[in-house]
Amino acid sequence: MSNPRIYQADAFNVGSNTPLSDDAFGHVVRVLRLKAGDDVTLFNGDGHDYQATLLEVSKKQATVTITSKEFIANESPLNIHLGQGISRGDRMDFTLQKSVELGVNTITPLFTERCGVKLNAERLEKKRQQWQKIVISACEQSGRAMVPQVLAPIALTEWLHQPTTALKINLHPRAEHSIMGLPMTSARVRLLIGPEGGLSEQEINDAGNANYTEVLLGPRVLRTETAALTAITALQCKFGDLS
């Protein structure tokens, strides 16, 4: 079995021993059935991978020793903050997972007129935690050692007026300019993607009034999850590290 890569939100020091968290234990021991002497890779979001070896394994806990530390230089020079209109079912999960694989840095789920999702405060926080776990899983798979943050969901109007020095982009199919023709004036981008059904006319106008540049990806109307991933890919190809 290849060396599994596991997230654990602890500080690690080479030469020290540390217990695995409940989530890490469940994956390493209960799912993968690793035993004492097997190797794992841990990361905590600080930009490094930590090589570790299982020391003690019982039915309820396990301990590892940290054997080495390596800086992981695979972050894009382009910092992308995705403002994603909340979509139903597994579309949102898919968008978050793939956007992390493509290098997005921050995600803010957005309530818009057509998002169709109503949650109270308690359920909303549980949903945000679920989305953060999806992001962590995508980092484990893709090799990223920096973990993008899923911020608390907010209304689109609030997100539009947050102060920023980033280039602000609103993607919609009736825009006049291609995303590939954008002049890059910053290493940071705020990318706005509407939910299923897109943004309303008023929301598009509000984004324009907030100095969001309207761009399109081509002559076809894309689903919300396709639009987000295609836009991120195009930005990474032109300004980031995809080639």
Secondary structure, 3 states (H helix, E strand, C coil): CCCCEEECCCCCCCCCEEECCHHHHHHHHHHCCCCCCCEEEEECCCCEEEEEEEEEECCCCEEEEEEEEEECCCCCCCEEEEEEECCCCCHHHHHHHHHHHCCCCEEEEEECCCCCCCCCHHHHHHHHHHHHHHHHHHHHHHCCCCCCEECCCEEHHHHHCCCCCCEEEEECCCCCEEHHHCCCCCCEEEEEECCCCCCCHHHHHHHHHCCCEEEECCCCCCCHHHHHHHHHHHHHHHHCCCC
